[in-house]
Amino acid sequence: MVAAGASLLLAVSTLHAETFGDPPTSGFGKPIAEPDLALWDIDIQTPTGKGLPAGEGTVAHGAEVFAERCEACHGEKAEGGPMYGTMVGGIGSMDKNPRVLTPGSMYPYAPILFDYVRRAMPLDAPQSLTTEEVYSVVGYIYHLNGLVEADAKVNAKTLTELKMHNRDAFIVDDRPDTKAERCMTDCQPIGTVADAQKK
């Protein structure tokens, strides 16, 4: 019975292919065009800032954009709102308990905030801010953290040159990811969670 069903299926699929030509390989979608691909390729490399776009913003404009597009979640002057904690302060708290994690306290390189804001904010409309608005909001947040002056212009050059408080606090963890010696002879059988629970 199964063999007869398989034969029928093969015959119908062959008839279908002969009648309509070869079906597309996936049956949905279309090849991506270069302009569409460019919309996805928006990552910023640190510490070089490669990928930061042309353009610039100001702290003053950032305060306006933040009040209109960010304050509802992040609170007035980024001090914490109904959804998220503060984005200000915490500098020098990385080795304390509790740490205060903010862009000013934890990021080693300033372009990281640009990458995140452009990619993911505002939460209800990600990637809707213009380049000028993103530079401006980033400048405003860094100003609130005491990293740039109130009259600062923020662009690819100034962000890349900005020395973050936590830049030198990161270490490269080059330890091996395991310390176990591999058993090569007379090895014990590998156990399971059930085996361990029996003991």
matplotlib code that plots the C-alpha trace (Angstrom):
import matplotlib.pyplot as plt

x = [0.0, 2.8, 4.7, 1.6, 1.1, 4.8, 4.6, 1.4, 3.1, 6.2, 4.0, 2.0, 5.1, 6.7, 3.5, 3.5, 7.1, 6.6, 3.4, 4.5, 8.3, 10.7, 9.3, 11.3, 13.7, 12.1, 8.7, 8.6, 10.7, 12.8, 16.5, 17.6, 18.7, 21.8, 19.9, 17.9, 21.0, 22.6, 19.7, 20.7, 24.5, 24.5, 26.9, 29.6, 33.1, 34.8, 37.2, 37.7, 34.1, 34.2, 30.6, 29.6, 27.7, 28.3, 26.4, 26.3, 24.1, 24.1, 23.5, 20.7, 18.9, 19.4, 17.5, 14.6, 14.5, 14.9, 12.0, 9.8, 10.8, 12.7, 11.4, 8.2, 10.3, 13.6, 12.3, 13.1, 16.8, 17.3, 17.1, 14.8, 11.2, 8.3, 10.1, 13.8, 16.3, 18.7, 21.0, 23.0, 25.7, 27.3, 30.8, 33.3, 30.7, 31.8, 33.8, 31.1, 28.0, 25.6, 27.0, 25.1, 25.0, 24.7, 26.2, 28.6, 29.7, 29.9, 30.6, 34.3, 33.8, 31.4, 30.2, 28.5, 25.6, 25.2, 24.9, 22.4, 20.2, 20.1, 19.4, 16.8, 15.3, 12.8, 11.3, 8.0, 9.6, 13.2, 15.4, 13.0, 15.4, 17.5, 21.2, 21.2, 18.7, 20.8, 24.0, 22.1, 20.5, 23.8, 25.4, 22.7, 23.0, 26.8, 26.4, 24.1, 26.9, 29.5, 31.4, 30.7, 30.0, 26.5, 27.6, 29.3, 28.8, 28.6, 29.8, 31.9, 35.2, 34.1, 32.5, 35.6, 37.9, 35.7, 37.6, 35.1, 35.6, 35.5, 37.7, 40.6, 38.6, 38.0, 40.4, 40.8, 39.8, 42.2, 41.8, 40.8, 37.1, 37.6, 40.1, 39.2, 41.7, 40.3, 40.2, 41.9, 42.2, 40.3, 37.6, 34.5, 31.2, 29.6, 26.7, 23.4, 21.5, 19.3, 22.5, 23.6, 20.2, 20.4, 23.5]
y = [0.0, 2.4, 1.5, 2.2, 5.6, 6.5, 5.5, 7.6, 10.6, 10.2, 10.0, 13.1, 15.1, 14.1, 15.1, 18.4, 19.2, 18.3, 20.4, 23.5, 23.4, 23.2, 24.7, 27.4, 26.1, 27.7, 28.8, 32.1, 35.3, 37.0, 37.8, 40.7, 43.9, 45.8, 48.8, 46.6, 44.8, 48.2, 48.9, 45.8, 46.5, 49.2, 47.8, 50.1, 48.7, 49.7, 51.1, 52.6, 53.8, 52.3, 52.4, 55.6, 57.6, 61.2, 63.8, 65.4, 66.3, 68.6, 68.1, 70.8, 69.0, 65.7, 67.1, 68.0, 64.6, 62.8, 64.7, 63.8, 60.2, 58.7, 60.3, 58.2, 55.1, 56.5, 59.3, 63.0, 63.6, 59.9, 59.3, 56.3, 55.9, 53.5, 50.9, 51.4, 52.4, 55.3, 56.0, 58.5, 58.1, 55.0, 56.1, 54.3, 51.7, 48.8, 47.2, 48.0, 46.2, 47.1, 48.4, 51.1, 50.2, 53.2, 54.1, 56.4, 53.8, 50.6, 51.3, 51.1, 52.9, 55.8, 54.6, 51.6, 53.8, 55.2, 51.7, 50.7, 53.8, 53.7, 50.0, 49.5, 52.8, 54.1, 50.9, 51.5, 52.6, 51.2, 52.7, 55.7, 58.4, 60.3, 60.2, 63.7, 62.7, 59.7, 61.7, 64.3, 61.8, 60.1, 63.5, 64.4, 61.1, 61.5, 65.1, 63.9, 61.5, 64.4, 63.1, 66.0, 69.7, 71.2, 72.9, 69.8, 68.7, 64.9, 63.1, 60.2, 62.0, 63.2, 59.9, 57.9, 60.3, 60.4, 58.6, 56.6, 56.1, 52.3, 51.9, 50.4, 48.3, 45.4, 42.5, 39.8, 36.5, 34.2, 31.3, 28.0, 27.3, 24.0, 22.6, 18.9, 16.4, 14.3, 10.6, 8.6, 5.1, 3.0, 5.7, 5.5, 5.4, 8.8, 9.2, 11.0, 13.1, 10.1, 8.1, 10.8, 10.9, 7.2, 7.6]
z = [0.0, 0.9, -2.2, -4.3, -2.7, -3.2, -6.9, -7.3, -5.7, -7.9, -11.0, -10.1, -9.2, -12.5, -14.4, -12.5, -13.4, -17.1, -17.3, -15.4, -15.8, -12.9, -9.7, -7.9, -5.4, -2.4, -3.6, -1.9, -1.5, -4.1, -4.5, -2.4, -4.2, -3.2, -2.0, 0.3, 1.6, 2.4, 4.8, 6.9, 6.8, 9.5, 12.1, 13.6, 14.3, 17.5, 18.4, 14.9, 14.4, 10.8, 9.6, 11.3, 8.7, 7.5, 9.3, 12.7, 15.6, 18.6, 22.3, 22.2, 19.4, 21.2, 24.2, 22.0, 20.3, 23.6, 25.1, 22.2, 21.3, 24.3, 27.6, 27.8, 28.5, 29.8, 32.0, 32.1, 31.5, 31.1, 34.9, 34.6, 33.5, 33.8, 31.6, 32.1, 34.7, 34.6, 31.6, 33.6, 36.2, 37.6, 36.4, 38.6, 39.8, 37.7, 40.5, 43.1, 44.3, 42.9, 39.7, 37.9, 34.2, 31.9, 28.6, 30.5, 33.0, 31.0, 27.3, 26.4, 23.1, 22.3, 18.9, 20.6, 21.7, 18.2, 16.8, 19.4, 19.1, 15.3, 15.2, 18.0, 19.2, 19.8, 20.9, 19.1, 15.8, 15.5, 12.8, 12.4, 13.6, 11.1, 11.3, 12.7, 15.3, 16.3, 16.6, 18.6, 21.1, 21.6, 22.3, 24.7, 26.6, 26.8, 27.9, 30.8, 31.7, 31.8, 28.7, 26.3, 26.7, 26.2, 23.0, 21.5, 17.9, 17.6, 14.5, 13.4, 14.3, 17.7, 18.7, 17.7, 19.6, 22.8, 25.6, 27.7, 31.4, 31.1, 28.1, 29.9, 32.3, 29.9, 29.9, 27.2, 28.7, 26.9, 29.2, 27.7, 27.8, 29.6, 32.1, 31.7, 30.4, 27.6, 28.4, 25.7, 27.2, 29.8, 30.0, 32.2, 30.3, 29.8, 32.3, 32.1, 34.5, 35.2, 36.1, 38.5, 40.2, 40.9, 43.0]

ax = plt.figure().add_subplot(projection="3d")
ax.plot(x, y, z, "-o")
ax.set_aspect("equal")
plt.show()
